[in-house]
């Protein structure tokens, strides 16, 4: 009795896939050799490299031990397969192109998944790095923030994390040695670099003493900034730089390709003062590193316990908030995951359609070779021999399609990323690495098995007698083969309908997203970020005078209709602050945050935001900092059935020293932060001294980008130390906010178009083959008086029957699977009637086009010629 192979080694799979091609005596002998060779070795080698070695030995062992006569057979089969494929070059090119599209699209999407979900982050043992945040039971903390004071209490008490660090946005205006420049910077504590474990290229990172209030002003540069602005000066350490109107000493340079978070190239020490912080402020993020062997659930439970203890010790804390711990990749990937899963499902359907299409083409081609196969069988060829010959042809097509598909994927990655209108985080690497190439190889093998085995096994069961009887009529086709061909076409159509329905839903959703009322008029709006030295324009009268003069300078440019400054532009995340309404005490844990925007005169006019009640800010309001305007939904929520005018709100936690602000106007809500969420209410304050407005909004009378350089020159002429960021129109900002929806829509629509084209090819192939086989029958019908319209109706009915069956199956499946798209849709039902009416119409039109040529060929059949071969 032959020993049993270890199933986990995969040798059984290899045996069935390779050894069945050889005689029984060879299979039995080599199966024993395989078992003895690998049984003990597999148990010893548990690493990936060891297992890969075992697999390779198994494959090469099978090939090496094959008898020489079988090698000659294999070589002969492939030579013959090349001749057959070269003879019908149009079929060969079509099959390779179809496989290349399927494998290339699948590889392309997998490269996106690999870059987002599988490729290790550029930090040592990145799987142990986690994000730490607090979450409100009333309003989810989607930004992943944590309170600074809570962090200070958590860090010395936590035992399951090696370290924990804080980071947040900071300034980045560099002056000296060239024009002023805005650089993406981050405020960090010393724990951040300890968690990331990335050693600097030069110098060192921060120490705990440098994170103390009023600590040493030191800075760490990114390698890109060091090389670009300072010419890779090796003496950069100890150099004093002018950053944000302060003198900072360089203590380190991080290595190339180190970015955290995103594309930051400047790191300053976070030196917040606990004495001026509140337990209710959330504007920082935290990361930690798990100790070896510690799970996320264990760390989360410990932090939850510590947070409860902190809440008991500090009544001013947000009681009821919970701690959340998640892998850092999950926090960094964010909303990309859902769209990626949708793409993987869609491209999987496309690959199935491609395989079914090639299977059908091979089956049609093999059926047309029925007489050849029957003759070979009559001369003694075994079924195994016939299958091996047909699989050789499939293998050649599969390898060629895979190579071309990998090339298409390699070229497609940069083309696909060109559709993204914003800079992606630097850690996202979508190149075709070994994992992607291995995946493409596996997909190619799977495709060969799928599209090669079906026609090979189907045709190898040819009935010799029936084939030779029908030989005189130029072809044959058994009932089983016809059912198999029709089933493949129906399956193609059904899968295409699913993709068409998904594409229709995504197009409808994206149209609803982009055509909605944003609450402001984005037409001809130019935006620029402006950063000015606070040492020359300190908060107060000096900065106000500078902002007013600069606004007047820009407004005087020909072609500028109006201009205003604000602390943010529409669709920015904004700055949230908790608030109290006069006469309505609220428990601290139930308090919500409201978006807080500081504006200058002309803000609402420039953006076209209507004032619904009350008035706009007037000149005296900018001298008295105790008036506000509120959004419409804010007024309705907190003062339902009454006017909001004259009501008062105060920022910060209850019982603080902040002044009460009187509501003098109510303005329309508009989209803020995202196009998908509901219109967001804001509270607007006149510019005084709290927040310096750094966003310049300009409405122009013509194309805004034509004035961009003029505006920058005017600002530079006003003060060369003022740094101006890139100019963007509001339409470009909207494109950046909605790029994921557009990206997903374009890809799924492209997959649907390819799927529809493949389904049409499959339908055309089977109808053409049916017409070719039915030439004799058509000749008889014409001889008996059938008209051309009768023949056209007959052929069209066959095509519509196949596509109609696939349509019914596909619509039913689409009804079920469309619910998976619910999270990707905006104001569009997964059962949208317009989509499910349009899809059948499109499919019917494509069916008519696909059967047009075969139908025309059928109507031109000469009955004399058709009956001559009877």
C-alpha positions in Angstrom: 0.0 0.0 0.0 1.4 3.4 -1.0 2.1 5.8 1.9 -0.3 8.7 2.3 1.1 12.1 1.4 0.9 14.9 3.9 -2.1 17.0 2.7 -0.8 20.2 4.1 2.3 20.0 1.8 0.2 20.4 -1.3 1.9 17.4 -2.9 -1.5 15.8 -3.4 -2.5 18.8 -5.5 0.7 18.5 -7.5 0.1 14.8 -8.0 -3.3 15.3 -9.5 -2.2 18.3 -11.7 0.9 16.8 -13.1 1.2 13.0 -12.7 -2.1 12.2 -14.3 -0.4 12.8 -17.6 1.9 9.9 -17.1 1.3 6.1 -17.2 -0.1 4.4 -14.1 3.1 2.5 -13.3 5.1 5.7 -13.2 2.5 7.5 -11.1 2.5 4.7 -8.4 6.3 4.5 -8.3 6.9 8.3 -8.1 4.1 8.8 -5.6 6.0 6.7 -3.1 9.3 8.6 -3.9 7.5 11.9 -3.3 6.2 10.8 0.1 9.5 9.4 1.3 11.3 12.5 0.1 9.0 15.1 1.6 7.1 13.7 4.5 9.8 14.3 7.1 11.2 17.3 5.3 7.9 19.2 5.3 7.5 18.8 9.0 10.9 20.3 9.6 10.7 23.2 7.3 8.0 25.6 8.4 9.4 28.8 7.0 8.1 30.2 3.7 11.4 29.7 2.0 11.5 26.1 3.2 8.0 25.4 2.0 8.8 27.0 -1.3 11.8 24.8 -1.6 9.7 21.7 -1.1 7.2 22.8 -3.7 10.0 23.5 -6.3 11.6 20.1 -5.6 8.3 18.5 -6.1 7.7 20.2 -9.5 11.2 19.7 -10.8 11.2 16.2 -9.4 8.1 15.3 -11.4 9.6 16.7 -14.6 13.1 15.2 -14.0 11.8 11.7 -13.3 9.5 11.6 -16.3 10.6 9.0 -18.8 12.4 10.3 -21.9 9.6 9.1 -24.2 7.1 11.3 -22.3 9.4 14.3 -22.6 9.4 13.7 -26.4 5.6 13.5 -26.3 5.4 16.8 -24.4 7.8 18.5 -26.8 5.8 17.2 -29.7 2.5 18.4 -28.2 3.8 21.9 -27.8 5.3 22.0 -31.3 2.0 20.8 -32.7 0.1 23.3 -30.5 2.3 26.1 -31.9 1.5 25.1 -35.4 -2.2 24.9 -34.7 -2.3 28.4 -33.0 -0.1 29.9 -35.7 -2.3 28.6 -38.4 -5.4 30.4 -37.0 -3.6 33.6 -35.9 -6.7 35.7 -35.6 -8.1 33.3 -33.0 -4.8 33.1 -31.2 -4.4 36.9 -31.0 -8.0 37.3 -29.8 -7.6 34.7 -27.0 -4.3 36.2 -25.8 -5.8 39.7 -25.8 -8.8 38.6 -23.8 -6.6 36.8 -21.3 -4.3 39.7 -21.1 -7.2 42.0 -20.3 -8.5 39.7 -17.5 -5.1 38.9 -16.0 -3.8 42.4 -16.4 -6.8 44.1 -14.8 -6.7 41.6 -11.9 -3.0 42.1 -11.4 -3.5 45.8 -11.5 -6.1 45.8 -8.8 -4.1 43.4 -6.7 -1.1 45.7 -6.9 -3.4 48.4 -5.4 -4.4 46.0 -2.6 -0.8 44.9 -2.1 0.3 48.6 -1.7 -2.5 49.4 0.7 -3.1 46.2 2.8 -0.2 43.8 2.3 3.1 45.5 1.7 4.9 46.1 5.1 4.9 49.8 6.2 8.4 51.4 6.0 8.9 50.9 9.8 10.6 48.0 11.6 8.0 45.5 12.8 5.2 47.7 11.7 2.6 45.1 12.6 3.1 46.0 16.2 2.5 49.7 15.7 -1.1 50.8 16.7 -3.1 54.0 16.7 -4.6 55.1 20.0 -7.6 57.3 20.2 -10.6 58.3 22.4 -14.1 57.9 21.1 -17.3 59.7 22.2 -20.5 57.8 22.8 -22.5 60.7 21.5 -20.5 61.8 18.4 -17.9 59.4 16.9 -14.4 60.7 16.9 -13.7 60.0 13.2 -10.4 61.9 13.2 -8.8 59.6 15.7 -7.8 62.3 18.3 -6.8 61.9 21.9 -6.7 64.4 24.7 -3.3 65.8 25.6 -3.7 65.6 29.4 -5.1 62.1 29.2 -2.1 61.1 27.2 0.2 62.5 29.9 -1.6 60.4 32.5 -1.7 57.3 30.3 2.0 57.1 29.2 3.7 56.4 32.5 0.9 53.9 33.5 0.6 51.8 30.4 2.4 48.4 30.7 1.4 46.6 27.5 2.9 49.2 25.1 6.6 49.7 24.8 6.0 53.4 24.2 3.4 55.9 23.1 3.8 59.2 21.3 1.7 62.2 20.2 1.7 64.1 17.0 -0.3 66.8 15.4 -0.2 69.5 12.7 2.1 72.5 13.1 3.4 75.5 11.2 6.1 75.2 8.5 7.1 78.7 7.3 10.9 78.6 6.6 12.7 81.8 5.8 16.3 82.7 5.0 18.6 81.3 2.3 16.0 81.8 -0.4 12.4 82.8 -0.6 10.0 82.0 2.2 8.6 78.5 1.8 5.7 76.5 3.3 6.8 73.0 4.3 4.5 70.3 5.6 5.5 69.9 9.3 4.4 68.0 12.3 4.6 68.5 16.0 5.7 65.3 17.8 6.8 64.0 21.2 9.9 61.9 21.7 7.7 58.8 21.9 6.8 59.0 18.2 10.3 58.2 16.9 10.7 55.6 19.7 7.5 53.9 18.4 8.5 54.0 14.7 12.1 52.9 15.4 13.6 54.7 12.5 17.2 55.9 13.1 18.1 59.4 11.7 20.4 59.7 8.8 22.3 62.4 10.7 22.2 63.5 14.4 19.5 62.3 16.8 15.8 62.6 17.6 14.0 64.4 20.4 14.5 63.8 24.1 11.8 64.1 26.8 13.3 67.4 28.0 12.8 68.9 24.6 9.0 68.3 24.8 8.7 70.3 28.0 7.0 73.7 27.9 9.5 76.4 26.8 12.0 73.6 26.1 14.9 73.9 23.6 13.9 74.9 20.1 15.3 72.1 18.1 14.1 70.7 14.8 14.6 67.6 12.6 14.6 67.8 8.8 13.5 65.4 6.2 16.2 64.1 3.8 14.3 65.6 0.8 14.1 69.1 2.4 17.8 68.9 3.5 18.9 67.9 0.0 16.6 70.4 -1.9 16.9 73.6 0.2 20.3 73.1 1.9 22.2 71.2 -0.8 22.8 68.1 1.5 25.1 70.2 3.7 27.0 67.8 5.9 27.4 70.5 8.5 23.6 71.1 8.8 23.7 69.8 12.4 23.8 72.8 14.8 22.7 75.2 12.2 20.0 77.7 13.2 17.0 78.1 11.0 14.2 80.7 11.0 11.0 78.7 11.2 7.6 80.3 12.1 9.4 83.4 13.3 11.5 81.5 15.8 15.1 80.3 15.8 15.4 76.5 15.7 18.6 74.4 15.9 18.9 71.4 13.6 19.6 68.3 15.6 18.9 65.6 13.0 18.0 64.6 9.5 15.7 61.6 8.9 16.6 59.1 6.1 15.3 59.2 2.6 11.7 58.0 2.1 10.8 58.5 5.7 7.5 60.3 6.0 5.3 60.5 9.0 2.6 61.3 8.8 1.9 61.4 5.1 4.5 63.6 3.5 5.8 65.6 6.4 9.4 66.9 6.0 9.9 68.9 9.2 9.4 67.8 12.8 9.2 70.2 15.7 8.9 69.1 19.4 5.4 69.3 20.8 5.8 71.6 23.8 2.2 72.0 24.9 1.7 73.4 28.4 -0.5 71.2 30.6 -1.5 74.2 32.7 -3.2 75.8 29.7 -4.8 72.7 28.3 -8.3 71.3 28.9 -9.5 67.8 29.3 -12.1 68.5 26.6 -9.7 69.5 23.8 -9.0 66.9 21.1 -6.6 68.0 18.4 -3.7 65.5 18.6 -3.2 61.8 17.5 -1.3 59.1 19.2 0.6 55.9 18.1 2.0 53.2 20.3 4.1 50.0 19.9 2.8 46.7 21.3 5.1 44.7 23.4 6.0 41.3 22.0 3.2 38.8 22.4 0.6 41.4 23.3 -2.6 41.5 21.3 -4.6 44.5 20.3 -7.5 43.4 22.5 -5.3 43.2 25.5 -3.8 46.6 24.9 -7.3 48.1 24.3 -8.6 46.6 27.6 -5.7 48.1 29.5 -6.1 51.5 28.0 -9.9 51.4 28.6 -9.2 50.6 32.3 -6.7 53.5 32.5 -9.1 55.9 30.9 -11.8 55.0 33.4 -9.4 55.6 36.2 -8.4 59.0 34.8 -12.1 60.0 34.5 -12.6 59.2 38.1 -9.6 61.2 39.1 -10.5 64.2 36.9 -14.2 65.3 37.0 -13.5 67.8 34.2 -12.6 65.0 31.8 -15.0 63.7 29.2 -16.6 60.9 31.3 -18.0 58.1 29.1 -15.4 58.4 26.4 -13.7 55.1 25.5 -10.3 54.1 24.3 -9.8 52.5 20.9 -6.7 50.7 19.7 -6.3 49.6 16.1 -3.4 48.7 13.8 -1.7 51.7 12.4 -2.4 50.5 8.9 -6.1 50.5 9.5 -5.9 54.1 10.6 -3.7 55.0 7.6 -5.8 53.2 5.1 -9.0 54.7 6.3 -11.8 54.8 3.7 -9.6 53.2 1.0 -10.5 49.7 2.2 -14.2 49.7 1.2 -13.5 50.9 -2.3 -10.7 48.4 -2.7 -12.9 45.5 -1.7 -15.4 46.6 -4.3 -12.8 46.7 -7.0 -11.5 43.3 -6.1 -15.0 41.8 -6.5 -15.5 43.6 -9.8 -12.2 42.6 -11.3 -12.8 39.0 -10.1 -16.0 38.9 -12.1 -14.1 40.3 -15.1 -11.5 37.6 -14.9 -14.2 34.9 -14.8 -15.8 36.5 -17.9 -12.4 36.4 -19.7 -11.8 32.8 -18.7 -15.4 31.8 -19.8 -14.9 33.7 -23.1 -11.6 31.9 -23.9 -13.1 28.6 -22.8 -16.0 29.2 -25.2 -13.6 30.1 -28.1 -11.5 27.0 -27.4 -14.6 24.8 -27.2 -15.9 26.2 -30.5 -12.5 25.7 -32.1 -12.1 22.2 -30.6 -15.6 21.3 -31.8 -14.7 22.4 -35.3 -11.8 20.0 -35.0 -14.1 17.1 -34.0 -13.2 15.1 -37.1 -9.5 15.5 -36.4 -9.9 14.4 -32.8 -12.1 11.5 -33.9 -9.5 10.3 -36.4 -6.8 10.5 -33.8 -8.9 8.5 -31.4 -9.6 5.9 -34.1 -5.8 5.6 -34.7 -5.3 4.8 -31.0 -4.9 8.1 -29.2 -6.0 7.8 -25.6 -8.3 10.3 -23.9 -5.3 11.4 -21.8 -3.3 12.1 -24.9 -6.1 14.2 -26.4 -6.5 16.2 -23.2 -2.7 16.8 -23.0 -2.6 18.1 -26.5 -5.5 20.5 -25.9 -4.0 21.6 -22.6 -0.7 22.4 -24.4 -2.6 24.9 -26.6 -4.2 26.3 -23.5 -0.9 26.6 -21.7 0.7 28.5 -24.6 -2.3 30.9 -24.6 -2.2 31.3 -20.9 1.5 32.0 -20.6 1.3 34.6 -23.5 -1.8 36.2 -22.0 -0.1 36.3 -18.5 3.1 37.9 -19.8 1.1 40.5 -21.8 -1.2 41.0 -18.8 1.7 41.7 -16.5 3.1 44.2 -19.0 -0.3 45.9 -19.1 -0.5 46.0 -15.4 3.0 47.5 -15.1 2.0 50.2 -17.6 -1.4 50.7 -16.1 -0.2 51.5 -12.5 1.3 54.9 -13.4 -1.6 55.6 -15.8 -4.1 54.8 -13.0 -2.3 56.9 -10.5 -2.4 59.8 -12.9 -6.2 59.9 -12.4 -5.6 60.8 -8.7 -5.7 64.6 -8.4 -3.9 64.7 -5.1 -0.6 63.4 -3.6 -1.1 60.0 -2.0 0.8 59.2 1.2 4.3 58.3 0.5 4.1 54.9 2.1 1.6 53.8 -0.6 3.9 51.8 -3.0 2.0 50.2 -5.9 4.9 48.8 -7.8 4.8 45.2 -9.1 6.9 43.4 -6.5 7.4 39.6 -6.0 4.1 39.2 -4.3 2.2 40.8 -7.2 4.2 38.8 -9.7 3.5 35.6 -7.7 -0.2 36.5 -7.7 -0.2 37.1 -11.4 1.5 33.7 -11.9 -1.1 32.0 -9.7 -3.9 33.8 -11.6 -2.5 32.6 -14.9 -2.3 29.0 -13.7 -5.8 29.2 -12.4 -7.0 30.7 -15.6 -5.3 28.0 -17.6 -7.1 25.4 -15.4 -10.4 27.1 -15.8 -10.5 27.9 -19.5 -8.3 24.9 -20.5 -9.8 22.0 -18.7 -13.4 22.7 -19.6 -13.1 22.4 -23.4 -10.4 19.7 -23.1 -12.5 17.3 -21.0 -15.6 18.2 -23.0 -14.2 17.5 -26.5 -12.2 14.5 -25.3 -15.5 12.6 -24.8 -16.3 12.9 -28.5 -18.5 10.1 -29.9 -16.4 8.6 -32.7 -19.3 7.2 -34.7 -21.5 10.3 -34.7 -18.6 12.5 -35.6 -17.6 10.4 -38.6 -21.2 10.3 -39.8 -21.4 14.1 -39.8 -18.0 14.5 -41.3 -19.3 15.1 -44.8 -21.3 18.1 -43.6 -18.2 20.0 -42.5 -18.6 19.9 -38.7 -20.3 18.2 -35.7 -21.5 19.1 -32.3 -22.9 16.9 -29.6 -25.8 18.0 -27.4 -23.4 18.0 -24.4 -21.0 20.3 -26.2 -23.8 22.6 -27.3 -25.1 22.9 -23.7 -21.6 23.6 -22.5 -21.1 26.4 -25.0 -24.5 27.9 -24.4 -23.9 27.7 -20.6 -20.6 29.6 -20.9 -22.2 32.3 -23.0 -25.1 32.6 -20.5 -22.6 32.8 -17.7 -20.7 35.6 -19.5 -23.8 37.6 -20.0 -25.0 37.1 -16.4 -21.6 38.3 -15.0 -21.6 41.2 -17.5 -25.0 42.2 -16.3 -23.8 42.3 -12.7 -20.9 44.5 -13.7 -23.2 46.7 -15.8 -25.6 47.2 -13.0 -22.8 48.0 -10.6 -21.3 50.5 -13.1 -24.8 52.1 -13.6 -25.3 52.5 -9.9 -21.8 54.0 -9.4 -22.4 56.5 -12.3 -25.8 57.5 -10.9 -24.2 57.9 -7.4 -21.3 60.0 -8.7 -23.6 62.2 -10.7 -25.7 62.8 -7.6 -22.6 63.5 -5.6 -21.2 66.1 -8.0 -24.5 67.8 -9.0 -25.8 68.3 -5.5 -26.2 71.8 -4.1 -23.0 72.4 -2.1 -24.4 75.5 -0.3 -21.8 77.8 -2.0 -20.9 78.7 -5.5 -17.5 77.2 -6.5 -17.5 78.9 -10.0 -14.4 81.1 -10.6 -13.1 80.8 -7.0 -9.3 80.8 -6.6 -7.8 79.7 -3.2 -4.3 80.2 -1.8 -2.8 79.5 1.6 -0.9 82.5 3.0 1.6 82.2 5.8 3.2 85.3 7.2 5.8 85.9 9.9 4.1 86.5 13.3 7.1 88.4 14.6 6.3 91.2 12.2 2.5 90.8 12.3 1.7 89.7 15.9 -1.9 88.8 16.7 -3.9 91.9 17.2 -4.0 95.3 15.4 -0.8 94.7 13.4 -2.0 91.4 11.9 -5.5 92.8 11.3 -4.1 95.8 9.5 -1.8 93.6 7.4 -4.7 91.3 6.4 -7.0 94.2 5.5 -4.3 95.9 3.4 -3.4 92.6 1.7 -7.1 92.0 1.0 -7.4 95.4 -0.5 -4.3 94.9 -2.7 -5.7 91.7 -4.1 -9.1 93.2 -4.6 -7.6 95.9 -6.7 -6.2 93.5 -9.3 -8.2 93.7 -12.6 -10.4 90.7 -13.0 -10.9 90.2 -9.2 -14.6 90.6 -8.2 -14.1 90.1 -4.5 -11.6 88.7 -2.0 -11.7 87.5 1.6 -9.6 85.7 4.2 -10.8 82.9 6.4 -9.3 80.2 8.7 -10.3 77.5 6.2 -11.8 76.9 2.8 -15.0 74.9 2.1 -14.5 71.2 2.3 -11.6 71.5 4.7 -12.0 69.6 7.9 -12.1 72.8 9.9 -11.5 73.4 13.6 -14.0 72.0 16.0 -14.7 73.5 19.5 -17.2 72.5 22.1 -19.7 75.1 23.2 -22.4 76.0 25.7 -25.7 77.6 25.0 -26.8 80.2 27.5 -29.5 78.9 29.8 -29.1 75.3 28.7 -26.6 73.4 30.9 -25.3 70.2 29.3 -23.4 67.3 30.9 -19.8 67.4 29.8 -19.9 63.9 28.3 -22.8 65.0 26.1 -21.3 68.1 24.8 -20.7 68.3 21.0 -18.2 70.2 18.9 -19.1 72.8 16.3 -17.0 73.9 13.4 -15.4 77.2 14.1 -14.4 79.6 11.2 -12.8 83.0 11.5 -13.6 85.3 8.5 -12.8 88.8 7.2 -15.3 91.1 5.5 -16.5 89.8 2.1 -16.4 86.1 3.0 -20.0 85.3 2.4 -20.2 87.5 -0.7 -17.1 85.8 -2.2 -18.4 82.3 -1.7 -22.0 83.2 -2.6 -23.4 81.9 0.8 -26.8 83.5 1.4 -27.6 85.1 4.7 -31.1 83.8 5.7 -31.7 85.9 8.8 -30.2 88.9 10.4 -27.1 90.5 8.9 -23.5 90.1 7.8 -20.6 91.3 9.9 -20.1 95.0 9.8 -16.9 97.0 10.4 -17.7 97.6 14.2 -18.0 93.8 14.7 -14.3 93.4 13.9 -13.6 95.6 16.9 -16.0 93.9 19.3 -15.3 90.2 19.4 -18.6 89.1 20.9 -20.9 88.5 17.9 -21.2 85.4 15.7 -23.2 84.1 12.7 -24.4 80.5 12.9 -25.5 77.9 10.3 -29.1 77.2 9.5 -29.3 73.6 10.9 -27.5 74.8 14.0 -30.2 77.4 14.7 -33.0 74.9 14.0 -31.5 72.3 16.2 -30.9 74.4 19.3 -33.6 77.0 18.9 -36.5 75.1 17.2 -39.6 77.1 16.5 -37.9 80.4 17.5 -35.4 82.8 16.1 -31.7 82.4 16.8 -31.1 86.1 16.6 -30.1 87.5 20.0 -29.2 84.1 21.5 -25.8 83.6 23.0 -23.2 80.9 23.0 -19.9 80.4 24.6 -17.0 78.3 23.5 -15.2 75.8 25.7 -16.4 73.7 28.7 -19.0 75.0 31.1 -18.0 77.5 33.7 -15.1 79.0 31.9 -14.0 82.6 31.5 -14.7 82.8 27.7 -17.1 85.7 26.8 -20.7 85.1 25.6 -21.2 85.6 21.8 -24.4 87.0 20.5 -25.9 85.6 17.3 -26.5 88.4 14.8 -27.2 86.3 11.7 -28.1 82.9 10.3 -26.5 81.7 7.1 -27.1 78.7 4.8 -25.3 75.5 5.6 -22.8 74.1 3.1 -20.7 71.0 2.6 -17.7 70.9 4.9 -15.0 68.2 5.0 -16.7 65.8 2.7 -19.3 65.8 -0.1 -21.0 62.7 1.3 -22.0 63.9 4.7 -25.0 66.1 5.5 -24.6 69.9 5.2 -22.5 70.9 8.1 -23.3 73.8 10.4 -20.6 76.3 11.3 -20.2 79.1 13.7 -18.5 82.2 12.2 -16.5 84.8 14.1 -15.1 88.1 12.8 -11.4 88.1 12.6 -9.9 89.5 15.8 -6.9 87.9 17.4 -7.7 84.2 18.2 -7.0 82.6 14.9 -5.1 84.3 12.0 -7.0 83.6 8.8 -4.5 81.9 6.4 -6.8 81.0 3.5 -7.3 83.6 0.7 -10.5 83.2 -1.3 -10.8 85.2 -4.6 -13.8 85.4 -6.9 -12.7 86.3 -10.4 -14.5 87.5 -13.5 -12.6 84.9 -15.8 -10.6 81.8 -15.5 -9.1 81.9 -11.9 -5.9 80.2 -12.8 -5.1 83.1 -15.3 -4.8 85.4 -12.3 -2.9 83.0 -10.0 0.6 84.3 -10.9 -0.6 87.9 -10.7 -2.0 87.4 -7.2 1.2 85.7 -6.0 3.3 88.5 -7.5 1.1 91.1 -5.8 1.5 89.4 -2.4 5.3 89.0 -2.9 5.5 92.7 -3.7 3.6 93.5 -0.6 6.0 91.5 1.6 8.5 89.0 0.2 8.6 87.2 3.6 5.0 86.1 3.2 4.9 82.5 1.8 2.1 81.6 -0.6 1.1 78.0 -1.2 -0.1 76.5 -4.5 -3.1 78.1 -6.1 -6.1 75.9 -6.5 -9.6 76.6 -7.7 -12.5 75.4 -5.6 -13.4 73.0 -8.5 -10.0 71.4 -8.1 -10.5 71.1 -4.4 -13.9 69.4 -5.0 -12.1 67.0 -7.4 -9.6 66.2 -4.7 -12.3 65.6 -2.2 -14.3 63.3 -4.5 -11.5 61.6 -6.3 -12.1 58.2 -4.6 -15.7 58.2 -5.9 -14.6 59.2 -9.4 -11.7 56.7 -9.4 -14.0 53.8 -8.3 -16.6 54.8 -10.8 -14.2 55.0 -13.7 -12.6 51.6 -13.0 -15.9 49.8 -12.5 -17.4 51.4 -15.6 -14.3 50.3 -17.5 -14.5 46.8 -16.2 -18.2 46.7 -17.2 -17.4 48.0 -20.7 -14.8 45.3 -21.2 -17.1 42.6 -19.8 -19.9 43.7 -22.2 -17.4 43.6 -25.1 -16.3 40.1 -24.1 -19.8 38.9 -23.7 -20.5 40.3 -27.2 -17.5 38.4 -28.5 -18.7 35.2 -26.9 -22.2 35.6 -28.3 -20.8 36.4 -31.8 -18.5 33.3 -31.7 -21.3 30.9 -30.7 -23.8 32.3 -33.2 -21.2 32.3 -36.0 -20.4 28.7 -35.2 -24.1 27.8 -35.0 -24.6 29.3 -38.4 -21.6 27.5 -39.8 -22.9 24.2 -38.5 -26.4 24.9 -39.6 -25.6 25.9 -43.2 -27.2 22.7 -44.4 -30.4 23.4 -42.5 -30.5 27.0 -43.6 -30.1 25.9 -47.2 -33.0 23.5 -46.9 -35.2 26.3 -45.3 -34.3 28.7 -48.1 -34.9 26.0 -50.7 -38.4 25.4 -49.2 -39.3 29.1 -49.5 -38.0 30.7 -46.3 -37.3 34.4 -46.8 -34.3 36.4 -45.5 -36.4 37.9 -42.8 -37.3 34.4 -41.6 -33.7 33.4 -41.4 -32.8 36.6 -39.6 -35.5 36.1 -37.1 -34.4 32.5 -36.5 -30.7 33.6 -35.8 -31.7 36.6 -33.8 -34.1 34.5 -31.7 -31.2 32.2 -30.8 -29.0 35.1 -29.7 -31.8 36.8 -27.7 -32.6 33.5 -26.0 -29.0 33.2 -24.8 -28.6 36.8 -23.8 -32.1 36.9 -22.3 -31.4 33.9 -20.1 -28.1 35.5 -18.9 -30.0 38.8 -18.4 -32.5 37.2 -16.1 -29.8 35.4 -14.0 -27.6 38.5 -13.9 -30.4 40.8 -12.8 -31.3 38.4 -10.0 -27.7 38.2 -8.9 -27.3 42.0 -9.2 -30.3 42.6 -6.9 -28.5 40.6 -4.3 -24.9 41.8 -4.8 -25.8 45.5 -5.3 -26.5 45.7 -1.6 -22.7 45.3 -1.1 -22.4 48.7 -2.9 -24.6 50.5 -0.4 -21.7 52.0 1.4 -20.3 53.3 -1.9 -23.5 54.9 -3.1 -24.6 58.5 -2.5 -28.4 59.2 -2.6 -28.8 56.2 -4.9 -30.7 53.1 -4.0 -29.1 49.7 -4.8 -32.4 48.9 -6.5 -32.4 52.1 -8.6 -35.1 51.6 -11.3 -33.3 53.7 -13.9 -30.2 51.4 -13.8 -32.2 48.2 -14.0 -34.2 49.5 -17.0 -31.1 50.8 -18.8 -29.0 47.6 -18.5 -31.5 45.3 -20.4 -31.8 47.9 -23.2 -28.0 48.1 -23.5 -27.7 44.3 -23.5 -30.4 43.9 -26.2 -28.6 46.5 -28.5 -25.3 44.7 -28.0 -26.9 41.3 -28.7 -28.3 42.7 -32.0 -24.9 44.0 -33.0 -23.2 40.8 -32.0 -25.4 38.6 -34.2 -25.6 41.1 -37.1 -22.7 39.6 -39.1 -23.6 36.0 -38.5 -27.2 36.8 -39.5 -26.1 38.5 -42.7 -23.9 35.6 -43.5 -26.8 33.2 -43.0 -29.2 35.2 -45.3 -26.6 34.9 -48.1 -26.5 31.1 -48.0 -26.9 29.6 -51.5 -29.2 26.6 -51.1 -27.5 24.9 -54.1 -24.1 25.1 -52.5 -25.5 24.2 -49.0 -27.3 21.1 -50.4 -24.4 20.0 -52.6 -22.5 18.6 -49.6 -25.5 16.6 -48.2 
